[in-house]
Structures are given as structure tokens and as C-alpha cells.
């Protein structure tokens, strides 16, 4: 389930990269992370409430209409394989 959540978050981040470009220029940042039992969405930036709300709406729209191409899945799968392999190379991770 952890791998599936990591895959979901990576694909969602990829899907958001183009539509969120304008938000990045407006100094709004997002971070999608796998929490212990859930998806955590962090949005930060300017103190104005309206940009936060609109950017949060963009994320929830992509969540409700989630889709991906097989090519995107293959790319994310290979990327995650490398990430997990690199994590396992570290001796402190292996000790745990």
C-alpha cells in the first residue's frame, strides 16, 4: 500500500506540474506527501486567502478526476524503483 500511495502521489504531482506553473510564479508552493495513513497536501505561499483557495481547488479537481497514461506510469515506476534501491543502499535504513 505504501508503494501504491507513492505511485499515486508521483503521478498526481506530474499531472499538476503544468497547470500549477502559474501558481509557482505567484509564489504558491505545494507538497504532496504520504502520511502515515493518508495523503497530506501542504500549500504555502502568500498570506492572501484567495490564491490558496484557488490553488487548493486545482489540487482537489485533479484528485477527483485522476487519470494517467501508461507511459507516465512506466516512467514513475522506474523512478520509484531507483529511489527505493538508493534507500536500501544506506546502511542505517538496512539496520532498521
N, C-alpha and C positions, 0 to 999 in steps of 0.2 A: 504494500500500500504506500510505503514511503517513496518507492521508485515511481509509482503511478502519479503521486502528487507532485514529485519533482518534474516529471514529464509534462504534466498539465500546466504547471507554473511556467516552465520554459516555453511551451508553445503559446500560452497566453501572453507572455512578455514579448515574444516575437510578433504576435498579432497586434499588440498595442504599440509597437515601435514606430510605425508610420503615422497612425492617427494621433499619437501623443507628441509628435515632433513640435507642434505649435505650443503645447503645454511646457515643453522643455525650454523653449525660447522665452516663455513667460516666467521662467524660474520656478516652475512647479515640478516636483520630483515624485516619482512613485517607486515603491519597492514591494514586490510580491515575494513573500517568504512562506515556507512551510512551517507552520506552528506545530506544536506537539500533537494536536488533534484537529487542525483546521488550516485553512488558507488565511494568512494575515496580509492585509493590504495597508500599506503605510503611504500616506500622501502628505507631502510637506512643501512649503513654499511661502509665498506672500501671505500676509495676515488677512487679506480680503476674503470673505466667506464665499463670494460668488465663484471665483475661479476654482476653489477647492470643490465646490458642489458640482460644477460643470465637469471637472476632471474626474471626480468620483463617478459621475453619471456615465462617462465614457467607459470606465472600467466595468461597471455593472452591466452596461449594454453588451460589452464583449463577453462577459461571463454568461449572460442569458442566451446569447446567440453564438456559442462556442463552436468553432469548426476549424479544421486544419487539412492540409494536403498531405498525401503520402510522402512527398519529397521533404516537407517540413518535419514530419515525424522521423524520417530516417536521419535527417541532419541532427535533430535534437537527441535522438537515440545514441548516435556516435559521440556527440559532445558529452553526454552524461556518462557513457562508458569510460571515456578518458578521465572525467572528473572523479568517478568512483575509483578507478585504478590508481590515480595520483593520490587519493586519500588513503588507500590501503598501503601505499609505499611508505608512508610515515610511520615510524616505529611506535609513537605514542598512540596512534589510532589502533594499530595492531595489538598493543598491550591491553587496550580496553576490551 
